[in-house]
Amino acid sequence: MSMQRIKNYGSSLQAFALSHTLRQIQPNAEVRFIDYEPGDPLIGPGTGPRGSKIGLAGKLSKALAHAGGPGKPRNKIAFLNHKRSYDRRYFSQLDITPERDLGTEVDLQIIGSDEVFNCVQPNPDVGYARQLFGHGSSASTLASYAASFGNTTMDKIVAAGIKAELASDLRRFAALSVRDQNSRAIVQELIGTDPELHLDPTLIHEFSPQHLVHAKRPKPYVVVYGYSGRFSESESRTVQRYAKNAGLEIVFIGGIQPGEGTFVDCSPLEVLSYFAGAQAVVTDTFHGTIFSVISKTPFVSLIRRSRTHGYGNEEKLTFLLEQLGLRGRGLYDVDQLTEVLPATLDFDLVSSRIDEQRLKSRQYLGRLMNPVR
């Protein structure tokens, strides 16, 4: 049970990577995705007492917001077409069935990775879904892998009044694994258990060389990777100046941002090739950072502090960078970009850290799968 139906590259590739890693560990096992029913968001603007608009109305509202925001008209059209057709074109490549599968009568149910525990957030495609905490599951064994609370904090959980519910659900897990320190601290406080820490599946799965073949573009380019409209006008101007001075085209992947650049619509299994072919990457996302590391491309990750119920990536991104020995690539101030981005990176050292964690992760998953052999 993962975030496999969320239409972005990070969600897609982490789900793909985990399912294929499980197949490698236990080739005789039947591995399939289980779906959850989105719950009402606990926070955010909307019409109901619990938050955001859901269903078609919410998706239409989000699409119109992107269309009315900053960005070139051609990019807006390309992005909306990308989102509209994402599931039809790409889900089959990721082994995601057209129909939702809610059946939990399985030997082993693994919940994760990605922000499956991010329960106090306004996204109507997730909301507060207790199934993501194993509630109501009929699985013989319930476990998590590299689950994250995202920018949900203990304070937000208490304010939402769901502390007792979460504790009750988490106590049913036979094994708990999270991917960042914030998530670990929350589990510790909720149930007094110290969960294991593991890397995101995209870092433990060994993608085939064809996924890293450099994408061909007319000119050298820098990838700007982030959710649409997440980069401010001033941040975009800084990136524009950097690209112009370096003689680089700007390629938007994942979303569109203000200013000049070209939005690229590619499949999840092609996205790493665009990172591998780039001269540099500017991102403010967890998986944008990981894609840069996998492709060994110089990058900077913009760190955004969590404020009240607003978006923040600080909890998950700073821990990831520290794990990989790349703390210096995280920027709170975009003006440092021109100084940090050209600095040399020792990707061999980073790879050695990943190799150590990959073994630890595979051993954990192997222990979970042994009982179902």
N, C-alpha and C positions, 0 to 999 in steps of 0.2 A: 504494500500500500504506500504509494508515493505521490508526488506531484506531477505525474506523467501527463496529465491532460492540461496543465497550465501551458499556455502558448508562448513560451520563450525558450531560448536555446539552453540556458542553464538547467531549467527544470527537465527538459527533454534529455539532455546528455547525461545528467546524473542518474536518471531513471534507467536509461539504456545501459550505462556503465555498470550499475549495480546488478541488473538482471543478467547481463552477460558474464560478470564476475562470478555470480552464483552458479551459472551453467558450467563455467570452467572448473570450479571447485567440486561440483557434484554433477557430472555429465548425465547421470541416470535420473536425476530429479526433474519433475515437471515444474517449471518456473513460469508463473503468470502474474500479471498485474491485477490487483484488487482495487476497486474504486470506493470512494466515500461520497456521502451526500453532503454538499456544502451546508453549513449552518448559518444562522443570522449573525452578521458581524456585531461584535460587542461595542465597537466604536465607529465613528465616521459619520459624515453627513448622510441623510436619507429620510425616508418617510416613516419608518417604523421605530418603535421604542428602543431597538437594539442597534440601529445604525443604517448601513448603506443600502441603497437600492440593489435589488438582486434580479437575476434572470435577464430577459431581453432588454428591459428598460435600463438596467444598470450598464449592460454592455454597449447599448446605443449611446448612453450618456458619455461613457468613456471614449468611444470612437469619435463622437462629436467634439469632445474636449481636445483630442489630438488634432482634429481637423481645423479647429479654430485657434490653436496655439501657434507659437513661433515655428518657422521652418518654411522651406521652399514648397510651393504647391505641388511640384512633381514628386517631391519626397513624401508629402502627405498622402498622395494618391497611391504611391508604391507601397507605403507602410500599411495603409488601410487594406489594400489588396492582399498583402502578406498575412495580416492578422485574420482576414476573412477566410482565406483558403488554407491556413496553416494545418489544421487537422486533416482536411481532405487530402492534401498533398504529402504530408510528412508522417502522420501517425503510423501508417502501415510499415514504414521503414524502421520504426522503433518498437515494433511488435505490440502496438497498442490497438486493440480491437475497436471497431466502430461503436459497438454496444458496450455500455457500462456493465461491469461485472462486480456485483456486491457480495458474492458468496465468500464467506470466511470459514467454511468447513474444510480446513486444510490442516496438514500436519504441523506446518510452521508458517506463521505470518510474521514477516519482517516489516516494520513501519519505518520508513526513511528512504532515502536521505532527504536533504533539503529542509525547508522551514515547515516541516509537518507539525511541529509543536508551537508554531507562531499563532497563538490562539487569540491574542488581543490585538487585532489588526483589521483594517476596513475592507480588505479585498472580498467582494461578494462571491468570488469563485472558491473561497475557502471558508471564511467566517469562523465561527466557533463550532468546529465539527468534532464532537467527542469520539467519533469513530477513529480519528487520527491518534487518539490515545488508547485505542484498543477497546473502547466501550462497546459492549454488545458482541464482541468477537466470539466465534465458535471454534477458533483455532486450538489445536492441542497444545501448542507452544506459542507464546507471544514474545516478540523481541523487537528491539529497535536497532537501527544502524545509522550512525552519524546524524541523528535527528537534531534539529536546531529550533530553538525558540525565536530565532531571528531577533527583532528588536523588542519583543515582549520581555519585560523585566518582572521581577518579583513584585515590585510596587504596582505595576499595571494589573497583575493577576489578583492581588489583594483588592485593588480598587474595583475590579470587575466582579468580585464576589465569587470567584470560581476556585479558590484555593483548595477547599475540601473535595470538590469533584475531581480535580486533577490528581490530587494525592490518592484518592480511591482508585482511579483508573491506573495510575502508574504502578501501584503495588501489585497489580496482576501480571506485570512483565517478569518473565523468567530471566531476561538479560536486558540491560539498558546500555546503549551506546549513544553518545552525542558528539558533536563536532567542534564545539567551542566552549570556552570557560563560562560564559554567561549561562548557557544551557546546563552545564555541569552544576553550577552553583544553585540554580533553580531546583533541579532534581534533588540535590543534597538537602535543601531546605524543606522541600515538600515531603519527602519520605525518608530522609536520613540515609539514603543509599548513595554510594560514590560510583557514578556510571563510568564506563570506559570512554576514553577519548580516541576518536578515529578520524582519519581524513575523509573528505568528500569522495564519493565513488569515482568521480572523473579523474582523481589523482591516483587511485589504486588500480584502475583499469588500464591496461596497456593497449592504447588505440593502435590500429594497424597503420603502417607507413603511408598507405594511400590517403588517410585522413589528414596527413601533414604535408602533402604535396603542395607547393606554393601556388596559390591562386594567381592567375594572370590578369594583370590590369595594364591599361595603356601607359600609366605613369607610376613611379614609386608613391606609396601612400602611407598615411597614418590611420589606424582604426580608432574611431570614437565609439565606444560601446557602453550603452546605458539605456535605461527606460526612457521613452519619449518625453521630452520636455524636462528631464531631470537636471540637465546642465543649464545654468543661468546664462543670461546674455553676456555678462562679464566673463564667466568661465569660457564660454564659446569664443569670445574675442581673443582670449589668451591662447587658446588652441589654434585659432586661425592665424595669429601672428607667428606662432611656432612653426606651423605647417608652411606658411609662405616663406619664412626665412630659410627653412630647410629644403625648399623646393618640392614639397610633398602635396599630393592630392589628399583630401579628407574623405574617408569612407565611413558612413554611418552603418553600424550593424546592431540589430536588436531593437533600435528605436531611432527616432529622428530628433535632431537638436537644432537650435537656431543657427543661422549663418550658412555659408557656402559648404557644399559637400554633396556626396551622392549616396543615397540609401541603397544598400545591396540586399536583395532578397535571395537567400540561399537556404538549402536544407540544413537541419541540425548536423548531419554527418559531413557537411561541406564547410561548416563554419570555422573549424580549426585550420583549414587550408588558408583562409583569409587572414587569420592571425599569424600563421607561419610566413606568409608572404609580405607582411607589413614591415615597415621600417621601425614602427613604434606603435604603442597602444596607449590610449588614455581612457580610463574606465572609472566607474564608481560602484561597480558591482562585484560581488563575491566570485561569481563564475567568470566574469571578464578577467579578473585577476588570475584565476586558475588557468583559463585558456591561454593567457600570455605565458604562464610558467610552462605549460605542456609544450607550447610551440617555441619556447626559448626566445621570445621576442621582448626587447626592452619595453618597459611599461611604467606608468604611474597609476596609482589607485587613489582617487579622491575620497577622503573619509568625511562622513557627514554625521554630526552628533545627533542623537535622538533628543527631541524636545517635545514634551507632553505626548501627544498622540501622532506627531508628525513622523515622516520617514526618517530613518537613521540606519546607517550600516556599521556604526562604530563597534558594536558588540561582537559582530562576527568577523569583520574585515581585519581589525587590528590583531586579533588572535591568530587568524590565518597567516598573516604576514610574519608575525613573531615565530610561529611554528616553522616556517620555511626559511627563517633567517633573512627576511626581506623587509624588515620594519622600515627601513629608509625609503622604500618606494611608496609608502603611504603618506599622502599630503593632506593636511588640513587647509593649506593655503595654496590655491592653484597658481599663484605667482611664482612659486618655486619650481614649476614644471620645467622651464627652460634650463634650469641648473641640474635637476635630478634626472630627467629623461635621458640625456646623452651619457650618463655615468655607466661604466662597465659593470656588468652583472656576472657573477660566478655561478652559472647555471649547473656546472658539474657538482658543486657543493650542494646546491638545492636538490639536485637529483639524488644525491646520496642520502639526504634526509628523507626524501619521499620513499626511497627503497626500503629504509628501515621501517617506516610506518606502513608501507604496503604489506610487508611480511606480517606485522602485528594484526592488521585488518583481516588478512586472509586466514590467519589462525583463528581469530574470533569467529568469522563466518563459517569456517570449517567445523568448529565445535558446535555451532548451532545446527548445522546440516547433518552431522553424524547420526543423530537419533532417527532421521527420516530415511536412512539408507536401506 
